[in-house]
């Protein structure tokens, strides 16, 4: 608890009386990565949130003094699930509230993974199993210990001793590893197929916060309309066309990439053969030419298909998605433009982000998670948002996690 010793005066007294009637909550903050959770074959986006709240209490006071104001800081840990089509919140449940003096400020929390109808998470000092339906608690460290006498006194309390490998994995205090699975939550000996891979699993489970950068979702070459297509600046195109050995076609990342704030246009090229080498001939690019009478894009790139480095190819009609910026200044946002077979715009949808951090792909839509920088009264901060984009018509629906509300379409314009 924090103590504020007041001084006399009508103004100070007025402030204290006003404060006593309020609970001052800060915006919620995401802890750990978002997670896609299935329930009854329906995907939902889960977020684990931490919210700080100050409760102001007035103690004592009388006719000639204002007494003492006590500020007690609480930390609330909430789970909430969102519809992947509308981004609307389906439910929210509070799992834990801790006072600052009890370690609330430093408490760790994160989603670990789903095993059937159970979602495992770590909270405070233990693994917790909750229902995929509504986040209600099913098991925790205490109940796991009760069901596994061999683990009594050996269940870890630190996050670093947990991982998720299609099931909860814990490293007990005696260094033995166990896998715990519902519905009985019995612990079975666990041995990973590969120690290096297990180290990676531990990192993803305990350290990674679910974030990427916008360029991680982009490439700048595609096969489209029966031939090679590039989205490049003049300088980048010149470098791509200098392909005597075929390396620029084979490895697009070897092409010069200019920094942000550039406009990229479409280029076509002919694919032919290099000269004869000792190992044979290779495909290479020839005769790069800019495509006339089609749009160019600020910081544009082709959005990739999830899990690949290939552009996301759309159908009915055939097309590609270009991710780009609307403008360079603080008012700029990420936008997505769907292009048809002739490279002309079908629709453009403005996103609520300045940086895309994660993306989940469905046949008819994209679910995206990102942040936007906002400056208010000279102070720059960030807000996190969820956006669902309909691939058919570009309709976008948004939930602002920081503001804890949906965002009307008019606010995205």
C-alpha positions as CSV (number, residue, x, y, z in Angstrom):
1,X,0.0,0.0,0.0
2,X,1.1,3.6,-0.7
3,X,0.5,6.4,1.8
4,X,-0.1,10.0,0.8
5,X,0.1,12.5,3.7
6,X,-2.1,15.4,2.8
7,X,-1.6,19.1,3.7
8,X,-4.4,21.4,4.8
9,X,-6.4,23.6,2.5
10,X,-9.8,23.4,0.9
11,X,-8.4,22.4,-2.5
12,X,-6.5,19.4,-1.1
13,X,-9.5,18.4,0.9
14,X,-11.7,18.5,-2.1
15,X,-9.3,16.3,-4.1
16,X,-9.2,13.8,-1.3
17,X,-12.9,13.5,-0.9
18,X,-13.3,13.1,-4.7
19,X,-10.5,10.4,-4.7
20,X,-12.1,8.4,-1.9
21,X,-15.1,7.8,-4.1
22,X,-13.2,6.4,-7.0
23,X,-11.2,3.3,-8.1
24,X,-8.5,4.3,-10.5
25,X,-7.9,1.6,-13.1
26,X,-5.2,1.6,-15.7
27,X,-5.7,0.1,-19.2
28,X,-5.4,-3.7,-19.3
29,X,-2.1,-5.1,-20.6
30,X,-1.7,-8.4,-22.4
31,X,0.6,-10.9,-20.8
32,X,2.1,-13.7,-23.0
33,X,1.0,-14.4,-26.5
34,X,-2.6,-14.5,-27.8
35,X,-3.9,-18.0,-28.4
36,X,-6.3,-19.6,-30.8
37,X,-8.5,-21.9,-28.8
38,X,-11.0,-24.4,-30.3
39,X,-14.3,-25.1,-28.6
40,X,-17.1,-27.2,-30.2
41,X,-15.1,-26.8,-33.5
42,X,-15.4,-23.0,-33.3
43,X,-12.1,-21.0,-33.0
44,X,-11.8,-18.2,-30.5
45,X,-9.0,-15.8,-29.8
46,X,-8.0,-15.9,-26.1
47,X,-6.1,-13.1,-24.3
48,X,-4.6,-13.1,-20.9
49,X,-4.7,-9.6,-19.4
50,X,-3.3,-7.9,-16.4
51,X,-4.9,-4.7,-15.1
52,X,-3.7,-2.4,-12.3
53,X,-6.2,-0.7,-10.0
54,X,-5.6,1.9,-7.3
55,X,-8.2,1.9,-4.5
56,X,-8.1,5.2,-2.6
57,X,-9.1,5.0,1.1
58,X,-9.4,7.9,3.6
59,X,-8.4,7.1,7.1
60,X,-9.1,9.4,10.0
61,X,-9.5,13.1,9.5
62,X,-11.7,15.6,11.2
63,X,-12.5,19.2,11.6
64,X,-9.0,20.6,11.5
65,X,-7.1,18.0,9.4
66,X,-7.7,16.0,6.3
67,X,-6.4,12.7,7.7
68,X,-4.5,10.1,5.8
69,X,-5.1,8.9,2.3
70,X,-4.1,5.3,1.6
71,X,-3.6,4.1,-1.9
72,X,-3.8,0.3,-2.2
73,X,-2.7,-1.1,-5.6
74,X,-4.3,-4.3,-6.9
75,X,-3.5,-6.4,-9.9
76,X,-6.3,-8.3,-11.6
77,X,-5.6,-11.2,-14.0
78,X,-8.3,-11.9,-16.5
79,X,-9.0,-14.2,-19.4
80,X,-11.2,-13.2,-22.2
81,X,-12.3,-14.9,-25.5
82,X,-13.1,-13.1,-28.8
83,X,-15.1,-14.1,-31.8
84,X,-12.8,-14.6,-34.7
85,X,-15.3,-13.2,-37.2
86,X,-16.5,-10.1,-35.4
87,X,-13.7,-9.6,-32.8
88,X,-16.5,-9.1,-30.2
89,X,-15.7,-10.4,-26.7
90,X,-17.6,-13.6,-25.9
91,X,-16.8,-13.9,-22.2
92,X,-14.4,-12.6,-19.6
93,X,-13.4,-14.2,-16.3
94,X,-11.2,-13.1,-13.5
95,X,-8.8,-15.7,-12.3
96,X,-6.8,-13.9,-9.6
97,X,-6.4,-10.6,-7.8
98,X,-3.2,-9.8,-5.9
99,X,-2.1,-6.8,-3.9
100,X,1.1,-5.1,-4.8
101,X,2.6,-6.1,-1.4
102,X,1.8,-9.7,-2.2
103,X,3.8,-9.6,-5.4
104,X,1.1,-8.6,-7.9
105,X,3.5,-6.3,-9.8
106,X,6.0,-9.1,-10.6
107,X,3.5,-12.0,-11.0
108,X,4.0,-13.9,-14.3
109,X,1.0,-15.2,-16.3
110,X,0.7,-16.7,-19.8
111,X,-1.3,-19.1,-21.9
112,X,0.6,-22.3,-22.6
113,X,-1.5,-24.5,-24.9
114,X,-4.7,-26.5,-25.5
115,X,-5.1,-30.2,-24.8
116,X,-8.6,-31.3,-25.9
117,X,-11.2,-29.3,-23.9
118,X,-8.6,-28.1,-21.5
119,X,-6.4,-25.0,-21.8
120,X,-3.2,-24.9,-19.8
121,X,-1.9,-21.6,-18.4
122,X,0.6,-20.5,-15.9
123,X,-0.4,-18.0,-13.2
124,X,1.5,-16.7,-10.3
125,X,3.3,-19.8,-9.0
126,X,1.6,-22.8,-10.7
127,X,0.1,-24.3,-13.8
128,X,-3.7,-24.0,-14.1
129,X,-6.1,-26.0,-16.3
130,X,-9.2,-24.2,-17.4
131,X,-12.2,-25.1,-19.6
132,X,-12.1,-24.2,-23.3
133,X,-15.7,-23.3,-22.9
134,X,-15.5,-20.4,-20.5
135,X,-12.1,-20.3,-18.8
136,X,-13.4,-21.9,-15.6
137,X,-10.8,-23.5,-13.4
138,X,-10.5,-27.3,-13.6
139,X,-7.1,-28.1,-12.0
140,X,-4.0,-26.5,-10.5
141,X,-0.8,-27.3,-8.8
142,X,-2.5,-28.4,-5.6
143,X,-4.9,-30.9,-7.4
144,X,-2.1,-32.2,-9.6
145,X,-0.1,-32.9,-6.4
146,X,-3.1,-34.7,-4.8
147,X,-3.5,-36.9,-7.8
148,X,0.2,-37.7,-8.1
149,X,1.7,-38.6,-4.7
150,X,5.1,-39.1,-6.3
151,X,5.1,-35.3,-7.1
152,X,4.3,-34.1,-3.6
153,X,6.7,-31.4,-2.7
154,X,8.3,-31.5,-6.2
155,X,6.0,-29.5,-8.4
156,X,7.8,-26.4,-9.7
157,X,6.5,-22.9,-8.8
158,X,8.6,-21.1,-11.5
159,X,7.5,-20.6,-15.0
160,X,10.9,-21.6,-16.5
161,X,10.2,-25.3,-15.4
162,X,7.1,-25.6,-17.6
163,X,6.6,-26.2,-21.3
164,X,3.9,-27.3,-23.7
165,X,4.3,-30.2,-26.1
166,X,0.8,-31.2,-27.1
167,X,0.3,-31.5,-23.3
168,X,1.6,-29.8,-20.2
169,X,5.2,-30.7,-19.5
170,X,6.8,-29.9,-16.1
171,X,10.3,-30.4,-14.8
172,X,10.0,-31.5,-11.2
173,X,12.4,-30.4,-8.5
174,X,14.3,-33.7,-8.8
175,X,14.9,-32.9,-12.5
176,X,12.6,-35.6,-13.8
177,X,10.2,-34.5,-16.6
178,X,6.5,-35.3,-16.6
179,X,3.6,-34.9,-19.0
180,X,0.2,-34.1,-17.4
181,X,-3.0,-34.7,-19.3
182,X,-6.7,-34.5,-18.6
183,X,-9.1,-35.7,-17.6
184,X,-7.4,-37.5,-14.7
185,X,-4.3,-35.2,-14.6
186,X,-2.0,-38.2,-14.0
187,X,1.7,-37.4,-14.5
188,X,3.6,-39.7,-16.9
189,X,7.3,-39.7,-17.5
190,X,8.2,-37.5,-20.5
191,X,11.3,-37.6,-22.7
192,X,11.5,-35.3,-25.7
193,X,12.5,-36.7,-29.1
194,X,15.1,-34.0,-29.4
195,X,16.7,-31.8,-26.7
196,X,17.3,-28.9,-29.0
197,X,13.7,-28.9,-30.1
198,X,12.6,-29.1,-26.4
199,X,14.7,-26.0,-25.6
200,X,12.8,-24.2,-28.4
201,X,9.5,-25.4,-27.0
202,X,10.4,-24.1,-23.6
203,X,11.3,-20.7,-25.1
204,X,8.0,-20.5,-26.9
205,X,6.1,-21.5,-23.8
206,X,7.8,-19.3,-21.3
207,X,9.5,-16.3,-23.0
208,X,8.1,-15.5,-26.4
209,X,5.4,-12.8,-26.2
210,X,3.6,-13.6,-29.4
211,X,5.0,-10.7,-31.5
212,X,6.4,-10.4,-35.0
213,X,7.1,-7.3,-37.0
214,X,5.2,-6.2,-40.1
215,X,7.9,-7.2,-42.6
216,X,7.8,-10.8,-41.3
217,X,4.5,-11.2,-43.1
218,X,5.7,-9.8,-46.5
219,X,7.5,-10.8,-49.6
220,X,8.2,-8.8,-52.7
221,X,8.1,-11.4,-55.5
222,X,5.2,-13.5,-56.8
223,X,4.2,-15.8,-59.6
224,X,1.0,-14.3,-60.8
225,X,-0.9,-14.1,-64.1
226,X,1.3,-16.8,-65.6
227,X,4.6,-15.1,-65.0
228,X,7.0,-13.4,-62.5
229,X,5.8,-10.3,-60.7
230,X,7.8,-8.0,-58.4
231,X,6.8,-5.2,-56.1
232,X,9.9,-2.9,-56.0
233,X,11.3,0.5,-56.0
234,X,13.5,1.5,-59.0
235,X,16.6,0.7,-57.0
236,X,15.3,-2.7,-55.8
237,X,14.1,-3.6,-59.3
238,X,17.5,-2.8,-60.8
239,X,19.2,-5.1,-58.3
240,X,16.7,-7.9,-58.9
241,X,17.3,-7.6,-62.7
242,X,21.0,-8.0,-62.2
243,X,20.6,-11.8,-62.0
244,X,23.4,-13.2,-64.1
245,X,23.8,-16.2,-61.8
246,X,20.1,-16.7,-61.0
247,X,20.4,-16.0,-57.3
248,X,17.9,-13.1,-57.2
249,X,15.2,-15.4,-58.6
250,X,16.1,-18.4,-56.4
251,X,16.7,-16.3,-53.3
252,X,14.5,-13.2,-53.3
253,X,15.9,-12.1,-49.9
254,X,19.2,-11.3,-51.6
255,X,17.6,-8.4,-53.4
256,X,18.3,-5.0,-51.9
257,X,15.6,-3.8,-49.6
258,X,15.2,-0.1,-49.1
259,X,14.2,1.3,-45.8
260,X,10.7,2.6,-44.9
261,X,9.1,5.5,-46.6
262,X,9.4,4.4,-50.2
263,X,6.9,3.7,-52.9
264,X,6.9,0.4,-54.7
265,X,5.5,-0.4,-58.1
266,X,4.8,-3.6,-60.1
267,X,7.5,-5.1,-62.4
268,X,7.2,-7.9,-64.8
269,X,10.2,-10.0,-66.0
270,X,11.0,-12.9,-68.4
271,X,12.5,-16.0,-66.9
272,X,15.3,-17.6,-68.9
273,X,18.5,-19.5,-68.4
274,X,21.9,-18.5,-67.1
275,X,25.0,-19.3,-69.1
276,X,26.5,-22.8,-68.7
277,X,28.2,-23.4,-65.4
278,X,30.1,-26.5,-64.2
279,X,26.9,-27.6,-62.4
280,X,24.7,-26.7,-65.3
281,X,22.3,-23.8,-66.1
282,X,19.8,-22.1,-63.8
283,X,16.7,-20.0,-64.2
284,X,17.2,-16.3,-64.0
285,X,15.4,-13.0,-64.5
286,X,15.6,-11.0,-67.7
287,X,14.2,-7.7,-68.9
288,X,12.5,-6.3,-65.9
289,X,9.9,-3.7,-67.0
290,X,7.5,-1.6,-64.9
291,X,3.9,-2.4,-65.3
292,X,2.0,0.7,-66.6
293,X,-1.3,2.1,-65.4
294,X,-1.6,0.2,-62.1
295,X,-1.3,1.5,-58.6
296,X,1.9,1.8,-56.6
297,X,2.1,1.5,-52.8
298,X,3.8,3.2,-49.9
299,X,6.1,0.6,-48.2
300,X,4.1,-2.1,-50.0
301,X,4.6,-5.9,-50.0
302,X,2.7,-9.0,-50.8
303,X,1.0,-10.6,-47.7
304,X,2.3,-14.2,-47.4
305,X,0.3,-17.4,-46.9
306,X,0.5,-18.4,-43.2
307,X,3.4,-20.7,-42.5
308,X,5.1,-20.0,-45.8
309,X,7.2,-17.4,-47.6
310,X,4.9,-17.5,-50.6
311,X,2.3,-14.8,-51.4
312,X,-1.3,-15.5,-50.3
313,X,-3.1,-16.3,-53.6
314,X,-6.8,-15.5,-53.5
315,X,-9.5,-17.0,-55.7
316,X,-12.9,-16.1,-57.1
317,X,-11.5,-13.9,-58.7
318,X,-7.8,-14.6,-58.7
319,X,-5.8,-12.0,-56.8
320,X,-3.2,-11.0,-54.3
321,X,-3.2,-8.9,-51.1
322,X,-0.8,-6.0,-50.8
323,X,-0.1,-4.7,-47.3
324,X,1.0,-1.0,-47.3
325,X,0.9,2.3,-45.4
326,X,-1.7,5.0,-45.9
327,X,0.7,7.8,-45.1
328,X,4.1,8.4,-43.4
329,X,3.1,10.6,-40.4
330,X,1.5,9.6,-37.1
331,X,-1.9,9.5,-38.8
332,X,-0.7,6.7,-41.1
333,X,-2.0,3.2,-40.7
334,X,-1.5,-0.2,-42.3
335,X,-3.9,-1.0,-45.1
336,X,-4.6,-4.1,-47.2
337,X,-5.6,-3.9,-50.8
338,X,-7.0,-6.8,-52.8
339,X,-5.8,-6.8,-56.4
340,X,-7.6,-8.6,-59.2
341,X,-6.0,-10.5,-62.2
342,X,-5.3,-7.2,-64.0
343,X,-3.6,-5.8,-60.8
344,X,-6.3,-3.2,-60.4
345,X,-7.8,-2.5,-56.9
346,X,-10.9,-4.5,-55.9
347,X,-11.0,-3.0,-52.4
348,X,-8.8,-1.3,-49.8
349,X,-9.3,-1.7,-46.1
350,X,-7.6,0.5,-43.5
351,X,-6.4,-1.4,-40.4
352,X,-6.2,0.1,-36.9
353,X,-2.4,-0.7,-36.7
354,X,0.9,1.0,-37.3
355,X,2.6,-2.4,-36.8
356,X,1.2,-5.9,-37.4
357,X,2.3,-8.3,-34.7
358,X,0.4,-11.5,-35.5
359,X,-2.0,-13.0,-38.0
360,X,-4.2,-16.1,-38.3
361,X,-5.6,-17.1,-41.6
362,X,-9.0,-18.6,-42.3
363,X,-10.5,-19.5,-45.8
364,X,-12.7,-16.4,-45.8
365,X,-11.0,-14.0,-43.4
366,X,-7.9,-12.9,-41.6
367,X,-7.7,-12.3,-37.9
368,X,-4.9,-9.9,-37.1
369,X,-3.3,-8.5,-33.9
370,X,-1.3,-5.4,-33.9
371,X,-0.5,-2.1,-32.2
372,X,-0.9,1.6,-32.9
373,X,1.1,4.4,-31.5
374,X,-0.9,7.3,-30.1
375,X,0.4,10.6,-28.8
376,X,-1.8,12.5,-26.3
377,X,-0.7,15.7,-24.6
378,X,2.9,15.1,-25.8
379,X,3.1,11.6,-24.4
380,X,3.4,8.7,-26.9
381,X,2.0,5.3,-26.0
382,X,0.6,2.3,-27.8
383,X,-2.7,0.5,-28.0
384,X,-3.3,-3.1,-29.0
385,X,-6.1,-4.1,-31.3
386,X,-7.7,-7.2,-32.9
387,X,-9.0,-6.9,-36.4
388,X,-11.1,-9.3,-38.5
389,X,-10.9,-8.7,-42.2
390,X,-13.4,-10.3,-44.6
391,X,-11.4,-11.4,-47.7
392,X,-14.5,-11.1,-50.0
393,X,-15.3,-7.5,-49.6
394,X,-12.7,-6.0,-47.2
395,X,-15.1,-5.3,-44.4
396,X,-13.2,-4.9,-41.2
397,X,-14.3,-5.3,-37.5
398,X,-12.1,-4.1,-34.7
399,X,-11.7,-4.6,-30.9
400,X,-9.3,-2.2,-29.1
401,X,-7.9,-4.3,-26.3
402,X,-6.4,-1.3,-24.5
403,X,-9.6,0.8,-24.6
404,X,-11.6,-2.4,-23.9
405,X,-14.3,-1.8,-26.6
406,X,-15.2,-2.4,-30.2
407,X,-14.3,0.3,-32.7
408,X,-17.0,1.5,-35.1
409,X,-16.1,1.4,-38.8
410,X,-16.4,5.2,-38.9
411,X,-13.4,5.5,-36.6
412,X,-11.2,3.6,-39.0
413,X,-11.7,6.1,-41.8
